[in-house]
Amino acid sequence: MSPEKNAAAFIVIIKSYSSLGVTLTDVVFIGLRAVLISFLLARQSGDAAYTALAVLCTGYGRGYEAGYLILKPIAFYLIAIGAFLDVMINCFAGFAIARISGFQEEREIRHFI
């Protein structure tokens, strides 16, 4: 689960479905809360993204505590995209760290046939 996806989804909900304005301080506050929530839900599986979005909506208040229900029909797809992005980012980070550390070496294709 990545906090930037939850924060972006939450801001889209507020901007699209309500007349509430989002200031720069609100964006910073939402981003910090999303990061904190992601650390608290790190061990949870699939529904952690939806739970984090519900916590963001509840904590933001301003009469929009149930805003996460708008994303309920597409929660599965958001979770799938989040899982895919997490795996791809971890693969790239692992490759980059191995390459920088010298643990990865180039081999010709004929070594794999």
Secondary structure, 3 states (H helix, E strand, C coil): CCHHHHHHHHHHHHHHHCCCCCCHHHHHHHHHHHHHHHHHCCCCCCCHHHHHHHHHHHHHCCCCCCHHHHHHHHHHHHHHHHHHHHHHHHHHHHHHHHHHHCCCCCCCHHHHC
